[in-house]
Amino acid sequence: MTTVPKAFWDELRGELGAEAIDFSSAAVADYGANMMPSGDRLPGGVVYPASTAEVQTVVRAANRHRVTLWPISTGRNVGIGEKSPVREGQVVVHLRRMNKIHEIDETLCFADLDPGVTFKQLYEELGRRGHKLMMSSTSGPTDGSIVGNAIDKGAGYTPYFDHFGMTCGLEVVLGDGRILRTADGASPGAKTWHLVKYGLGPFLDGLFVQSNFGIVTRAGMWLMPRPPVIRAFIFTFPDDDDFGAIIDLIRPLKLNNLVPTLLKVTNDVYSLGTVETYPYARTGGRTPLPDDLRRELQRKHGIGSWSVSGAFYGDSEESVRPMIERVRRHFESSGKARYVSHEQARENPIFRIHLDTFSGTPTEEEMPLHDWRPGGGSIWFLPTTPMIGSIANQHQRMSRRILSHYGFEFITEYVCTGRASRALHPLIFNRKDADESQRAAECFRALMAAYAEAGYPLSRAPTEFQEEAMARLQVIPQVCSDLKRVLDPNSVIAPGKYGIV
Ligand SMILES: Cc1cc2nc3c(=O)[nH]c(=O)nc-3n(C[C@H](O)[C@H](O)[C@H](O)COP(=O)(O)OP(=O)(O)OC[C@H]3O[C@@H](n4cnc5c(N)ncnc54)[C@H](O)[C@@H]3O)c2cc1C
């Protein structure tokens, strides 16, 4: 690990003030901590710029002193790398002091946000204004950054689920220190920066997603008018093999846009993990979870093998009721679905998570999932599965086989559009157990290889596996390297992120 030159810290202390830098051993340990199998990755220190100009100052100093940086907005990328850098020694640029909501336009429905603005913060501000607008939130940490999540290809569950898709107009400090405003933001005095995505000329915003060409310092985010009535529906299905039929039932509902939200297909252990921990005492320490015990826990919590959830929006209860009746007929035609109403779901913490996410309400209720096993290990495997029941069932069998071989449960939530679903597989392991950590890493690699061989690549990867995941792609890695040379000639911003060097 290269050490950060003293002159870099001296320069930043002089320009930004002593409170904006921290390279104490406590800070290095805190920012190096993560949940990945191969151990913490210690940064060279931390810097806290308070404005776009200060980010420029940091980037220019990094260029002068050949220091590498690791930008994070709030660093709550839990299970994907947390705050720790992709390579040891990088200086974390934590944008938490840049947490201003510059504007909320309630007529054209957008917000202009600093990267440090959290889901909770925007939700509270919208509430203060009477909740006329609805944001799209994740089911993850409420103190996560809206901008950070969007540029990491994060997603929510409302019709505005595609968080990057809902950004409009970015401000970026490039690796060479220039400030780029994308789309209409490039036009001095333009009043349409956060209204039209594409502007004049090439569309550059995508370059700053899962990349290392710049530090995003501001973004427009579209918001939805909050519907007066939001009614979720849930159907539980008893058997593992119902999964294929579920996927085939969902596909037309989404392709026709009959259901405006995404549909989630959550398996038993994913749900159980939010309210239970692994029952070691019952298994005599054995893993993975035996099927009879899994069934017992399903019964205890009133869930089946799968829970399907979605929601309707309307201006009254009456307007929504026929839609609920329609999806009931649709799912119940399978002969397997059990309906759980919005009101019943509110009483069960497992289901309440879905009510919150479909109404754009940040929730912490899913976070205990990470305590399913002790020891604080978590890596999220996130492949894409097409919305075809027979293929989805093949994927289910493949995941179950590989996870079980390495001693892990199949924990999953499929987040479904009409064509494809993001198959969330949090791999929760005891990081304090060296053998289990090694098995987790091997299991992740086996999953990655099996899915790639079957033709289903990843959409997002924990930092420890980004380089390997990216190496499976053709041409894109070389094009990214070419772009890196132009936009960040000294490679100061996060070299190695998503394999881009
Ligand atoms: C139980 C649970 C549920 C979850 N549910 C969801 C979910 O529903 N949807 C979802 O998307 N995620 C989910 N997550 C994953 C993750 O916790 C969230 O995506 C979280 O919002 C990401 O952290 P952040 O927003 O603080 O981003 P950050 O950690 O700040 O950023 C993410 C990455 O983007 C880059 N980056 C961030 N800011 C900048 C910047 N300004 N300039 C350049 N690069 C930058 C960095 O490389 C960073 O590692 C979940 C996690 C858990 C534990």
The ligand as an ORCA input file, in Angstrom:
! r2SCAN-3c Opt
* xyz 0 1
  C     -31.132     -5.045      3.591
  C     -30.641     -4.249      2.415
  C     -31.516     -3.891      1.425
  C     -31.061     -3.175      0.333
  N     -31.976     -2.808     -0.605
  C     -31.557     -2.138     -1.684
  C     -32.497     -1.767     -2.685
  O     -33.691     -1.984     -2.555
  N     -32.022     -1.121     -3.785
  C     -30.707     -0.825     -3.922
  O     -30.339     -0.233     -4.918
  N     -29.817     -1.164     -2.990
  C     -30.190     -1.801     -1.876
  N     -29.268     -2.134     -0.925
  C     -27.832     -1.870     -1.191
  C     -27.244     -0.519     -0.672
  O     -27.209     -0.514      0.739
  C     -27.974      0.699     -1.208
  O     -27.936      0.677     -2.613
  C     -27.373      2.027     -0.725
  O     -28.265      3.071     -1.015
  C     -26.036      2.370     -1.380
  O     -25.309      3.225     -0.579
  P     -25.229      4.807     -0.794
  O     -26.521      5.227     -1.366
  O     -24.813      5.429      0.511
  O     -24.146      4.982     -1.896
  P     -22.564      5.166     -1.732
  O     -21.983      4.070     -0.924
  O     -22.260      6.539     -1.325
  O     -22.190      4.963     -3.251
  C     -22.246      3.760     -3.913
  C     -21.024      3.648     -4.813
  O     -21.122      4.630     -5.857
  C     -19.924      5.405     -5.979
  N     -20.215      6.804     -5.680
  C     -21.042      7.231     -4.704
  N     -21.155      8.544     -4.747
  C     -20.382      8.977     -5.755
  C     -20.123     10.260     -6.286
  N     -20.722     11.326     -5.789
  N     -19.297     10.357     -7.337
  C     -18.716      9.257     -7.872
  N     -18.937      8.012     -7.407
  C     -19.764      7.872     -6.353
  C     -18.932      4.798     -5.043
  O     -18.108      3.921     -5.765
  C     -19.744      3.975     -4.055
  O     -19.127      2.793     -3.667
  C     -29.694     -2.824      0.202
  C     -28.820     -3.185      1.220
  C     -29.296     -3.883      2.309
  C     -28.333     -4.224      3.387
*
